[in-house]
Amino acid sequence: MASINDLFAHNRAWAAQMERERPGFFSSLVKQQKPKYMWIGCSDSRVPANQITGLDPGEVFVHRNVANVVVHSDLNALSTVQFAVEMLKVEHIMIVGHYGCGGVMAALHGERIGLADNWIRHIQDVRDRHRGILENIAPEKRPDALVDLNVIEQVVNLCVSTVMVDAWAKNQKVSIHGWAFGVHDGLLQDLGMTVNSTDSIEPVYRAAVEGVIAARS
């Protein structure tokens, strides 16, 4: 197992390698931050945004929390989104869940894990809203289905936030996408939940939920 000192050694080796392979890489990072993408994902250490997407530092703006939840009471998440949309002018926001998510599993089975139960309550709300769908899916497929449904619901939450309502009212070009990542195979899945205007939320939502039913039945 690596020690703290090993992390510093790895950092220095990485920085030296980057400078050899791409001279001026770090000086260019200092000068500007103009990402086109924002990633809202789970805090799980197995889901690193840059590596998964093949993007360099500076190309994706990242916010992470347990089970990639976006709720109106979370000023941390909304402030980050507002900075990304209004200041950085990102064009794409991806809300990305991952299969095997511990937060989703806890919500699905009603497990108590501590203080985080209050946060996971948001995912239990998703579970309860779609109880009819989940009960008609084979038990072994329900965790992945809830991962998908949770992403879809979080996309809706972000779409109706004041940040996005205001941005779209000004005709700002920014789309929100719902994806899921397979830790078991390293692949991203498009859940068909891409929204680029307030008017498109409802039809896209219905189609995405139907897509989950079709994929997991």
trRosetta pair geometry for C-beta under 8 A, 3 or more apart (Angstrom, degrees):
i j d omega theta_ij theta_ji phi_ij phi_ji
2 6 3.9 -132 -162 87 91 142
2 7 6.2 103 146 -54 127 75
2 10 7.5 -13 -146 -24 145 136
3 6 4.8 110 50 -3 66 101
3 7 7.6 -119 101 -7 44 83
4 7 5.7 -48 -161 23 39 114
4 8 7.2 36 147 -13 65 99
5 8 5.7 -51 -157 34 42 111
5 9 6.5 42 147 -19 69 105
6 9 5.4 -55 -149 38 37 114
6 10 6.2 38 153 -20 69 104
7 10 5.7 -51 -145 36 31 111
7 11 6.3 36 152 -24 63 105
8 11 5.5 -52 -149 33 32 116
8 12 6.5 29 155 -17 65 104
9 12 6.0 -56 -150 36 30 108
9 13 6.4 29 153 -17 64 108
10 13 5.7 -57 -147 39 32 111
10 14 6.2 33 154 -21 66 107
11 14 5.8 -56 -147 36 29 111
11 15 6.2 27 156 -18 65 107
12 15 5.7 -51 -142 37 31 110
12 16 6.3 31 157 -18 64 107
13 16 5.9 -57 -148 38 29 110
13 17 6.3 30 154 -20 64 108
14 17 5.7 -57 -148 36 30 111
14 18 6.3 30 155 -20 65 106
15 18 5.8 -53 -147 35 30 111
15 19 6.4 26 156 -16 64 107
15 26 7.3 26 -152 -60 95 140
16 19 5.9 -57 -148 38 30 108
16 20 6.4 31 153 -20 65 106
17 20 5.7 -55 -149 35 31 111
17 21 6.1 15 160 -8 67 112
18 21 6.1 -64 -141 45 27 101
18 22 5.9 -38 180 44 67 100
18 25 5.2 -99 156 64 104 155
18 26 7.2 94 111 -43 126 95
19 22 7.2 -76 -118 68 19 60
19 23 6.3 49 -177 -109 62 52
19 25 6.4 -131 -92 31 50 107
19 26 6.8 -31 -83 -1 95 112
20 23 7.6 2 -143 -66 13 76
22 25 4.1 69 105 -61 110 118
24 27 5.1 -62 -157 47 65 112
24 28 5.7 68 145 -27 87 101
25 28 6.1 -65 -159 34 25 108
25 29 6.8 26 149 -21 63 105
26 29 5.4 -47 -151 29 40 116
26 30 6.7 46 151 -24 66 98
27 30 5.7 -46 -154 27 37 115
27 31 6.9 37 151 -23 63 105
28 31 5.8 -54 -153 29 37 114
28 32 7.3 -38 173 37 66 90
28 58 8.0 -162 116 63 89 179
29 32 7.9 -114 -157 58 22 52
29 33 7.7 38 -167 -80 64 78
29 57 6.3 10 -118 107 134 110
29 58 5.2 -137 -124 -58 86 137
32 58 7.6 80 99 -162 69 125
33 58 5.7 -128 -123 -141 69 82
33 61 7.9 88 165 -82 114 101
33 88 6.8 -59 120 -117 94 111
34 58 7.6 23 39 170 54 93
34 88 6.9 169 -133 -160 41 83
34 89 8.0 -11 -152 59 80 98
35 38 7.1 114 112 -67 126 60
35 58 6.5 -172 -65 157 92 43
35 59 5.3 116 -118 180 90 23
35 60 5.4 149 -152 -86 138 16
35 61 4.8 178 63 -27 148 86
35 84 7.8 -44 76 -143 112 95
35 88 6.1 2 51 174 81 134
35 90 6.0 -5 103 -100 87 99
36 59 7.4 -16 26 -169 80 72
36 90 6.0 112 179 -146 28 64
36 91 4.8 -20 -169 27 88 105
36 92 6.3 38 140 22 85 94
37 53 7.5 -155 122 161 165 166
37 55 6.9 -112 51 -96 140 166
37 59 6.7 27 36 147 108 72
37 60 4.5 -31 88 -114 110 81
37 61 7.0 178 99 24 53 72
37 90 6.1 113 -104 -155 3 113
37 91 7.5 -38 -72 56 50 74
37 92 5.1 -20 -112 73 73 100
37 93 7.7 149 -164 -91 55 32
37 94 6.8 0 -168 0 103 107
38 60 7.1 145 -107 -169 22 69
38 61 4.5 -30 -108 71 79 99
38 62 7.4 178 -160 -77 60 28
38 63 7.2 13 179 6 102 97
38 81 7.1 116 150 -119 161 65
38 84 4.4 47 -83 -172 141 156
38 85 8.0 -55 -14 -55 152 70
38 88 7.9 122 -66 82 108 139
38 90 4.7 54 -25 163 101 174
38 92 7.2 -174 29 97 67 53
38 93 4.5 -14 67 -113 107 77
38 94 7.1 177 89 25 54 65
39 49 4.0 140 90 -132 168 140
39 53 7.5 -141 -78 -17 136 143
39 60 5.3 29 -12 171 113 120
39 61 7.2 170 21 81 69 46
39 62 4.9 -13 64 -110 101 75
39 63 7.4 178 91 33 56 57
39 94 5.3 -14 -113 66 63 102
39 96 6.3 -19 -162 8 90 125
40 62 8.0 159 -83 -159 34 50
40 63 5.0 -10 -111 70 75 98
40 64 7.4 168 -160 -85 45 42
40 68 5.8 113 133 -153 82 93
40 70 6.4 21 163 -63 155 116
40 77 7.2 62 -134 -151 124 109
40 81 7.7 -3 -71 -79 130 103
40 93 6.7 25 -6 178 109 96
40 94 6.9 -174 29 92 70 50
40 95 4.7 -22 72 -107 110 68
40 96 6.9 153 78 18 53 72
40 154 7.6 -152 113 147 131 131
40 158 7.6 174 23 -76 164 148
41 47 5.6 -151 163 128 134 125
41 49 6.0 -176 3 -72 144 102
41 62 7.2 -35 24 -155 104 95
41 63 7.8 146 25 84 59 51
41 64 5.1 -23 75 -108 75 89
41 68 5.2 -45 -155 -90 26 115
41 94 7.9 11 -60 108 91 93
41 95 7.7 165 -77 -161 49 42
41 96 4.4 -18 -100 67 94 102
41 97 7.8 179 -142 -79 68 22
41 98 7.5 48 -166 -28 102 107
41 181 7.9 18 -139 1 123 135
42 47 5.6 63 62 51 96 150
42 64 6.4 17 115 -158 16 95
42 65 7.4 -66 -134 80 40 38
42 66 6.8 22 -150 -153 81 26
42 67 5.7 23 -111 -84 103 19
42 68 4.8 -66 -58 -33 67 90
42 96 7.5 -102 -1 100 78 78
42 97 6.6 66 -36 -138 114 48
42 98 5.6 -100 23 17 136 108
42 101 5.9 -141 -100 -124 161 115
42 103 7.2 -164 -134 21 117 126
43 64 4.7 125 -86 145 59 110
43 65 5.8 -9 -40 -157 104 14
43 66 5.6 -32 17 -72 118 51
44 47 4.9 61 81 10 100 109
44 98 6.2 -106 52 52 147 143
44 101 6.8 -119 -39 -121 142 74
44 102 7.4 145 -88 12 113 99
44 183 7.9 -74 137 -81 143 133
45 48 7.7 8 -177 -55 49 88
46 98 7.4 167 90 153 101 161
46 183 5.1 34 133 -129 136 119
47 52 6.9 1 -166 -45 61 143
47 96 7.2 179 175 119 129 118
47 98 5.0 -125 -85 -50 139 152
47 181 5.6 127 -130 77 109 152
47 183 7.1 -75 -69 -85 88 96
48 51 4.5 46 91 24 115 110
48 52 6.3 164 82 -18 59 91
49 52 6.1 -66 -147 37 24 109
49 53 6.2 -7 170 6 64 116
49 55 7.5 -31 136 50 84 118
49 60 5.5 -146 138 119 123 144
49 62 5.0 -170 23 -104 154 123
49 96 7.7 145 -105 41 90 149
50 53 6.6 -79 -148 50 22 92
50 54 7.9 -148 168 37 55 1
50 55 5.3 -108 -138 73 66 79
50 56 7.0 31 -154 -149 115 9
50 57 6.6 -11 -112 -68 149 57
50 59 7.7 107 -123 59 91 99
50 60 6.2 -173 -87 44 70 126
50 62 8.0 -68 -39 -55 84 138
51 54 7.5 27 -171 -72 28 39
52 181 6.3 -40 -143 -125 149 137
52 186 7.4 -164 -125 -167 81 75
52 188 6.7 102 166 -56 114 110
53 60 6.5 100 64 -57 147 154
53 188 7.8 39 -85 -40 74 148
55 59 4.0 -141 -178 91 108 126
55 60 4.7 91 100 -20 153 115
56 59 5.0 88 58 -6 70 122
61 80 7.7 174 152 175 112 96
61 84 4.9 177 95 -110 153 113
61 88 6.1 118 -46 83 151 174
61 90 6.2 -105 27 -71 127 138
63 76 7.9 156 -154 136 121 88
63 77 5.8 121 158 -128 147 71
63 80 4.5 118 -81 120 135 157
63 81 7.3 -64 1 -54 156 73
64 68 7.5 -51 -142 -88 59 72
65 68 6.8 137 62 -92 75 25
65 69 6.0 -75 93 42 122 83
65 74 7.6 -70 -39 -156 172 152
65 76 7.9 117 -71 95 131 126
65 77 6.8 -63 -13 -73 139 116
65 119 7.7 -134 159 -168 115 138
66 69 7.0 0 83 5 66 111
66 103 4.7 135 165 -76 94 144
66 116 6.0 -56 110 -150 179 123
66 119 5.7 78 66 123 128 143
66 120 7.2 -64 126 -70 128 80
67 97 7.2 9 -166 -125 61 95
67 101 5.6 104 -109 165 80 134
67 103 3.3 -110 -50 90 120 144
67 104 5.7 148 -128 -47 118 75
67 107 7.6 79 -126 -13 166 132
67 119 7.7 149 37 135 115 106
67 120 6.9 91 10 -110 152 74
67 123 5.6 -45 146 -62 156 139
67 150 6.6 -63 171 162 106 151
68 95 5.8 131 166 -174 121 83
68 96 6.2 -148 -111 72 157 46
68 97 5.3 -136 44 -84 139 64
68 150 7.4 113 75 129 96 111
68 151 6.8 10 101 -100 134 76
68 154 6.2 162 129 80 87 178
69 74 7.3 130 110 -28 95 156
69 77 7.9 -114 99 -60 65 162
69 119 6.8 176 33 177 157 92
69 122 5.0 88 -148 92 138 146
69 123 6.8 -99 -86 -54 118 88
69 150 7.8 -62 -90 179 74 109
69 154 6.1 -140 -138 -105 37 123
70 74 7.0 -125 -150 53 41 133
70 77 5.6 -163 -125 150 72 149
70 78 7.9 112 -162 -68 89 73
70 81 7.9 62 -139 -48 124 144
70 95 6.6 -81 -15 -113 129 134
70 154 4.6 106 26 -166 97 93
70 157 4.7 163 96 95 94 122
70 158 4.7 0 128 -60 158 93
70 161 7.6 -80 158 -48 116 133
71 74 5.0 93 63 -5 79 106
71 77 7.6 90 40 48 55 144
71 122 5.5 -107 -61 -117 137 144
71 157 6.1 -56 -96 -170 42 148
72 78 7.2 49 -141 -63 43 140
72 157 7.0 -134 -40 -169 78 99
72 161 6.5 179 -102 -110 83 86
74 77 4.3 33 118 20 119 111
74 78 6.3 139 92 -12 70 91
75 78 5.6 -60 -137 48 36 107
75 79 5.6 41 162 -26 70 108
76 79 6.1 -56 -145 34 21 109
76 80 6.6 20 155 -17 58 108
77 80 5.8 -60 -154 36 30 111
77 81 6.4 27 153 -17 67 106
78 81 5.5 -51 -145 38 35 112
78 82 6.2 39 154 -23 66 104
78 161 6.1 -165 -123 -161 108 140
78 162 7.9 50 -165 46 129 91
78 163 6.2 -179 -164 -23 86 130
79 82 5.6 -51 -145 35 31 113
79 83 6.5 33 154 -19 63 103
80 83 5.9 -53 -151 35 31 110
80 84 6.4 29 152 -18 64 108
81 84 5.6 -58 -148 38 32 112
81 85 6.0 20 159 -12 69 111
81 93 7.1 34 -134 -124 99 148
81 158 6.8 -162 -125 -144 158 107
81 161 7.1 53 96 94 152 158
81 163 5.2 122 114 101 111 167
81 164 7.8 -43 155 -47 132 89
82 85 6.0 -60 -139 43 28 102
82 86 5.6 -4 174 7 68 118
82 163 4.7 -125 -85 -112 78 126
83 86 6.7 -63 -121 51 18 90
83 87 5.0 -26 -165 29 60 124
83 88 6.6 51 141 -7 69 102
84 87 7.3 -21 -66 53 8 83
84 88 5.0 -39 -147 45 44 124
84 90 4.7 -12 167 1 96 130
84 93 7.1 106 117 -93 141 107
85 88 7.5 22 -16 54 11 82
85 89 7.4 44 -175 -104 33 29
85 90 6.3 -66 -88 42 47 91
85 93 7.8 -28 -73 -54 98 129
85 163 5.7 127 39 169 150 109
85 164 7.3 -139 -105 -86 164 59
85 167 5.2 -75 172 -84 132 146
85 172 7.1 87 -178 128 97 154
85 174 6.0 4 -130 -98 97 172
86 89 7.8 -19 163 -67 10 59
86 163 7.6 -107 -32 -151 105 95
86 167 7.4 -125 -71 -88 74 104
89 172 7.8 -133 -138 -161 79 116
90 93 6.4 91 114 -65 131 78
90 174 6.4 71 95 -126 71 112
91 173 5.9 -9 -132 119 92 94
91 174 5.7 -140 -145 -107 34 61
91 175 7.0 17 156 20 67 83
92 174 7.2 -166 -68 -156 25 64
92 175 5.4 -12 -112 64 70 90
92 176 7.9 151 -162 -92 53 26
92 177 6.4 5 -170 -3 99 118
93 158 6.9 -140 117 154 143 152
93 174 6.7 38 -10 173 101 105
93 175 7.3 -165 29 96 70 44
93 176 4.8 -20 70 -110 103 73
93 177 7.0 171 86 22 50 72
94 176 7.9 163 -85 -162 27 52
94 177 4.8 -23 -108 69 72 105
94 178 7.9 158 -158 -89 62 15
94 179 5.5 -6 -168 13 109 121
95 151 5.6 158 114 -156 103 81
95 154 5.0 -170 177 105 152 117
95 155 5.3 -154 35 -73 139 76
95 158 6.6 -174 -54 -4 134 145
95 176 6.9 22 -8 -178 103 97
95 177 7.2 -177 25 86 67 51
95 178 5.5 -19 67 -108 99 64
95 179 7.3 158 80 29 47 70
96 151 7.2 6 -134 -123 16 124
96 179 4.7 -17 -108 76 82 99
96 180 6.9 154 -161 -100 64 25
96 181 5.7 42 174 -23 111 108
96 188 7.4 -55 -134 -131 120 106
97 101 6.2 -67 -173 -39 92 148
97 104 7.2 66 -164 -52 124 142
97 147 4.6 168 137 -177 137 87
97 148 7.1 -150 61 -78 142 29
97 150 5.8 108 -89 82 148 107
97 151 4.3 -114 -8 -61 117 109
97 179 7.6 -175 30 97 64 51
97 180 4.8 -22 72 -112 89 82
97 181 7.2 -166 97 21 41 76
98 101 5.4 125 72 -65 74 97
98 147 6.9 -96 82 -155 21 134
98 180 6.5 151 -97 -168 29 70
98 181 4.3 -30 -105 66 90 94
98 182 7.4 173 -156 -79 77 15
98 183 5.7 70 172 -40 119 96
99 143 7.3 93 -156 123 76 101
99 144 5.2 2 -123 -110 108 90
99 147 5.6 -135 -94 17 55 174
99 180 6.4 71 -41 165 83 115
99 181 7.3 -138 9 89 76 48
99 182 5.3 6 27 -115 125 61
99 183 6.3 -138 70 14 79 86
99 184 6.9 -48 86 4 125 103
100 105 7.7 -6 -167 -42 37 124
100 143 7.4 53 -84 144 33 134
100 183 5.3 -71 44 32 135 131
100 184 7.4 125 -24 -36 135 96
101 104 4.0 68 83 13 111 111
101 105 6.6 178 91 -12 57 84
101 143 7.9 177 44 178 74 100
101 147 5.7 136 14 -106 121 106
102 105 5.5 -54 -145 37 33 113
102 106 6.3 35 157 -21 67 104
103 106 5.8 -53 -148 34 30 111
103 107 6.5 28 154 -16 63 107
103 116 7.3 -106 -112 161 97 127
103 119 7.6 -59 -142 110 126 106
103 120 5.4 -155 -162 -105 87 101
103 123 6.1 137 145 -12 96 160
104 107 5.7 -56 -149 38 32 111
104 108 6.2 36 153 -24 66 106
104 123 5.9 -133 -107 -172 57 147
104 143 6.4 109 120 -161 112 78
104 146 5.2 155 -174 109 110 110
104 147 5.2 16 -145 -80 174 71
104 150 6.0 -121 -106 -11 112 155
105 108 5.7 -52 -145 33 31 113
105 109 6.4 -1 166 7 65 111
105 111 7.4 7 123 16 78 134
105 143 5.8 5 -93 -127 80 118
106 109 6.6 -74 -144 51 24 89
106 110 7.9 -97 168 84 55 3
106 111 4.3 -95 -141 60 73 106
106 113 5.5 -46 -131 -19 147 128
106 116 7.8 51 96 110 165 114
106 117 7.9 -120 151 -103 130 67
106 120 5.4 -49 98 -149 118 159
106 123 8.0 84 76 76 83 137
107 110 7.6 26 -170 -71 27 38
107 120 4.9 -154 -71 176 94 101
107 121 8.0 176 -116 -88 103 15
107 123 3.7 -96 -77 105 168 112
107 124 4.6 -144 -154 -64 95 67
107 126 7.5 37 149 54 147 97
107 127 5.5 -176 146 -28 102 134
107 146 7.1 -174 89 164 111 142
108 127 6.0 179 -102 -109 51 135
108 134 7.8 -164 -138 -157 96 146
108 142 6.2 135 -157 131 135 111
108 143 5.9 -101 -12 -98 169 67
108 146 5.2 -160 -81 7 112 168
110 124 7.4 76 -97 -116 68 122
112 117 5.7 -8 -139 -85 67 136
113 116 5.5 -27 89 62 111 110
113 117 6.2 162 46 -59 70 82
113 120 7.4 80 35 -9 116 151
114 117 6.5 175 74 -16 27 94
115 118 6.5 -39 175 16 56 108
115 119 8.0 44 130 -4 70 102
116 119 5.0 -51 -161 38 63 114
116 120 5.8 60 142 -21 83 104
117 120 5.6 -58 -140 43 33 110
117 121 6.7 59 152 -44 61 89
118 121 5.7 -29 -163 -3 32 121
119 122 6.5 -40 174 11 48 108
120 123 5.3 -48 -166 35 62 111
120 124 6.3 68 136 -23 76 98
121 124 5.2 -50 -147 36 39 117
121 125 6.6 50 150 -27 64 95
122 125 5.6 -45 -159 24 34 116
122 126 7.2 34 144 -15 60 98
123 126 5.4 -44 -157 31 44 114
123 127 6.5 51 142 -21 67 100
123 146 7.4 74 178 166 104 113
123 150 5.5 -4 -131 -116 93 128
124 127 5.1 -46 -147 35 40 118
124 128 6.2 39 154 -19 68 103
125 128 5.8 -53 -146 38 30 109
125 129 6.3 34 153 -23 64 106
126 129 5.7 -53 -146 34 31 113
126 130 6.4 -5 165 12 65 110
126 146 7.0 119 112 -160 113 85
126 149 5.6 151 167 123 114 102
126 150 5.0 113 109 -98 170 69
126 153 4.8 -150 -110 19 114 161
127 130 6.7 -84 -151 54 22 85
127 131 6.7 56 151 -77 63 75
127 134 6.7 0 -155 -21 73 162
127 146 6.0 5 -93 -130 86 125
128 131 5.6 -6 -150 -43 36 111
129 153 7.3 119 61 -99 149 140
130 133 4.5 -36 178 37 93 118
130 134 5.8 95 119 -23 88 97
130 146 7.7 170 76 -109 129 72
130 149 5.1 -91 19 -160 167 155
130 209 7.6 -151 -113 -144 124 115
131 134 5.8 -61 -144 41 32 108
131 135 6.0 31 160 -22 69 109
132 135 6.1 -55 -142 34 25 109
132 136 6.7 11 160 -7 59 112
133 136 6.2 -76 -158 43 28 102
133 137 6.7 23 151 -22 66 112
133 145 7.1 -159 132 164 107 133
133 149 7.3 148 86 -85 144 144
133 209 7.4 -111 -86 -177 158 100
133 212 7.2 45 172 104 143 115
133 213 5.9 -101 -144 -89 110 97
134 137 5.7 -61 -150 31 36 112
134 142 5.2 67 -160 -137 94 106
134 145 6.2 165 -107 101 76 132
134 146 6.5 32 -103 -68 125 95
134 149 7.9 -81 -63 1 101 158
136 217 7.4 -12 129 -112 96 95
137 141 5.0 -111 165 88 107 110
137 142 5.4 141 93 -81 115 72
137 145 5.2 39 129 -28 175 163
137 213 7.9 -130 -72 -131 109 58
137 216 4.9 -1 -135 133 130 116
137 217 6.5 -97 -108 -91 78 52
138 141 4.7 72 66 13 88 108
138 142 7.4 -138 92 -32 44 80
138 216 7.8 -148 34 165 81 84
139 142 5.7 -37 -153 -2 37 119
140 143 8.0 -44 180 16 36 98
141 144 5.9 -61 -167 46 59 107
141 145 5.8 61 139 -27 82 110
141 216 4.7 150 156 -164 128 97
142 145 5.4 -58 -142 39 35 114
142 146 6.1 32 162 -20 70 104
142 216 7.9 101 -84 178 34 139
143 146 6.0 -58 -149 36 28 106
143 147 6.6 36 151 -23 63 102
144 147 5.4 -46 -151 29 37 117
144 148 6.6 36 151 -17 65 102
144 180 7.9 96 -163 166 81 156
144 216 6.7 177 90 -105 102 118
145 148 5.7 -55 -155 37 34 111
145 149 6.2 28 152 -15 68 109
145 212 5.7 106 -148 176 81 110
145 216 4.4 35 -83 -100 111 172
146 149 5.5 -52 -137 42 37 110
146 150 5.9 43 158 -26 67 104
147 150 5.9 -57 -150 33 24 112
147 151 6.7 24 153 -18 60 104
147 180 5.7 91 134 -131 113 131
148 151 5.9 -57 -156 33 31 110
148 152 6.5 29 151 -18 66 107
148 180 5.8 -57 -90 -46 70 147
148 191 5.6 162 -151 -123 92 130
148 212 4.7 163 114 -112 137 117
148 215 7.6 146 -83 68 172 136
148 216 7.7 -157 28 -40 145 129
149 152 5.5 -53 -148 36 35 114
149 153 6.3 32 155 -17 67 106
149 209 7.1 54 -116 -119 88 82
149 212 5.9 89 -65 -155 81 173
150 153 5.9 -56 -147 38 31 108
150 154 6.3 29 155 -18 65 107
151 154 5.8 -59 -148 37 30 109
151 155 6.5 36 153 -24 64 102
151 178 4.4 126 143 -165 106 103
151 179 7.0 -131 -168 57 150 27
151 180 5.9 -127 -24 -67 157 89
151 191 5.9 136 95 5 132 163
151 193 6.9 159 122 46 96 148
152 155 5.8 -51 -155 29 31 114
152 156 6.9 31 148 -17 62 102
152 178 5.4 62 -87 -162 51 168
152 191 6.2 -125 -68 136 91 141
152 193 4.9 -164 -116 -83 77 156
152 205 6.7 117 176 -140 107 73
152 208 5.0 167 -122 124 125 132
152 209 6.3 145 152 -71 165 73
152 212 7.2 -93 -23 -36 146 135
153 156 5.6 -50 -155 33 38 113
153 157 6.5 43 147 -22 67 102
154 157 5.3 -45 -147 32 39 117
154 158 6.5 37 154 -16 66 102
154 178 7.5 137 66 -113 87 105
155 158 5.9 -57 -152 38 31 107
155 159 6.2 36 150 -25 65 108
155 176 5.4 150 -152 135 91 119
155 177 7.6 -90 -115 124 128 11
155 178 4.4 -73 -46 -64 140 111
155 193 4.9 151 37 145 168 126
155 195 6.4 137 162 9 113 122
156 159 5.5 -55 -146 33 32 116
156 160 6.5 11 163 -5 67 108
156 201 6.4 97 -125 -167 80 114
156 205 6.0 49 -81 -102 117 128
157 160 6.6 -71 -150 43 25 95
157 161 6.9 45 149 -47 61 96
158 161 5.5 -34 -155 -2 39 120
158 163 8.0 -44 -168 66 74 112
158 164 6.0 92 150 -28 70 144
158 176 5.7 170 98 -137 126 153
159 164 5.5 -110 -146 109 31 156
159 176 6.0 -138 -74 43 86 152
159 195 5.2 -17 -100 105 132 155
159 198 7.0 144 168 -111 98 57
159 201 5.1 144 139 -103 153 121
160 164 7.2 -2 -7 67 8 119
160 165 6.7 30 -159 -55 38 110
160 198 7.9 90 -98 -130 62 93
160 201 7.3 57 -57 -119 90 165
161 164 5.1 83 60 15 85 97
161 165 6.8 -154 91 -6 40 91
162 165 5.6 -57 -138 41 32 112
162 166 5.9 30 163 -18 67 110
163 166 6.3 -66 -155 38 20 106
163 167 6.3 17 153 -18 61 112
164 167 5.4 -53 -140 37 35 112
164 168 6.1 27 163 -12 69 107
164 174 7.6 -129 -129 94 84 124
164 176 7.1 -16 -120 -39 144 134
164 198 7.9 143 130 -76 97 84
165 168 6.3 -61 -147 42 24 103
165 169 6.2 29 153 -25 61 110
165 198 6.3 55 -120 -83 71 127
166 169 5.6 -54 -146 33 30 115
166 170 6.7 18 157 -9 63 107
167 170 6.1 -68 -159 42 30 102
167 172 4.2 -70 -179 48 84 135
167 174 5.8 -21 147 36 140 133
168 171 7.2 40 -172 -84 41 24
168 172 6.5 -88 -77 46 32 82
168 174 7.6 -109 -71 55 75 94
168 196 7.9 149 -112 158 114 48
168 197 5.5 139 -157 -133 131 56
168 198 5.4 158 103 -26 151 90
169 198 7.9 28 -61 -16 73 133
173 196 7.9 -5 -154 -163 56 113
174 196 7.3 172 91 -139 38 76
175 194 5.9 10 174 -174 119 94
175 195 6.8 162 -159 81 71 39
175 196 4.2 -33 -102 -89 88 96
176 194 7.1 169 85 -149 48 48
176 195 5.0 -11 57 58 98 91
176 196 7.5 178 18 -77 65 48
177 190 7.2 -57 -174 -135 114 88
177 193 6.9 120 -165 89 42 70
177 194 4.8 -4 -106 -103 76 85
178 190 7.9 97 84 -164 61 53
178 191 4.4 -59 110 58 102 123
178 192 7.7 -28 67 62 105 39
178 193 3.3 8 28 70 128 122
178 194 7.3 -134 19 -61 73 50
178 208 6.7 58 60 -151 142 150
179 188 5.3 -7 -180 -172 129 104
179 189 6.3 150 -164 75 72 49
179 190 5.9 -38 -106 -101 85 45
179 191 6.2 -170 -102 -3 26 93
180 188 7.3 147 79 -158 37 57
180 189 4.7 -17 62 58 87 106
180 191 6.0 79 -9 -55 98 112
181 186 7.9 -23 -174 -157 92 27
181 187 7.4 174 -150 91 57 35
181 188 5.5 -29 -98 -100 73 66
181 189 7.5 -168 -77 15 25 78
182 185 4.5 6 111 43 131 89
182 186 6.7 -36 84 18 85 19
182 187 5.0 10 38 53 116 77
182 188 7.8 -150 11 -74 78 21
182 189 6.9 73 -29 -22 98 108
183 186 7.7 31 -155 -69 23 46
190 194 7.7 -13 -167 -42 108 111
191 208 5.7 54 140 -155 92 109
191 211 6.8 146 -178 96 64 135
191 212 7.3 12 -158 -67 105 92
192 204 7.5 -167 145 -168 76 82
192 207 6.1 -107 144 121 126 100
192 208 4.7 -179 92 -103 93 77
192 211 4.8 118 38 -22 145 169
193 204 6.2 112 -139 150 53 105
193 205 7.1 48 -129 -100 99 49
193 208 4.1 43 -74 -107 90 156
194 204 6.7 -119 63 -156 47 141
195 200 5.4 171 -142 94 76 105
195 201 5.5 35 -134 -95 140 63
195 204 5.4 -174 -82 67 85 157
196 200 6.3 23 48 42 63 148
197 200 4.8 87 60 4 86 104
197 201 8.0 -120 95 -31 53 74
198 201 6.2 -28 -168 -16 41 114
200 203 6.4 -69 -160 50 56 99
200 204 5.3 45 153 -18 88 120
201 204 6.3 -81 -154 44 20 104
201 205 5.9 22 160 -26 65 115
202 205 5.6 -56 -144 33 26 115
202 206 6.5 25 161 -18 63 104
203 206 5.9 -52 -147 34 33 110
203 207 6.4 28 157 -14 65 108
204 207 5.9 -59 -149 40 31 109
204 208 6.2 32 154 -22 67 109
205 208 5.9 -59 -147 35 27 110
205 209 6.5 24 158 -16 64 106
206 209 6.1 -57 -150 36 29 108
206 210 6.4 28 153 -16 63 108
207 210 5.6 -56 -149 39 32 113
207 211 6.3 40 150 -27 64 104
208 211 5.3 -50 -152 29 33 118
208 212 6.9 37 150 -20 63 97
209 212 5.7 -47 -155 29 37 112
209 213 6.8 38 148 -17 65 101
210 213 5.5 -51 -151 35 38 114
210 214 6.3 35 152 -17 68 106
211 214 5.7 -54 -145 38 32 110
211 215 6.1 26 158 -17 66 110
212 215 5.9 -60 -142 40 28 107
212 216 6.0 -1 169 3 66 117
213 216 6.7 -75 -139 48 20 91
213 217 5.8 28 166 -38 63 114
214 217 6.2 -48 -133 19 22 113
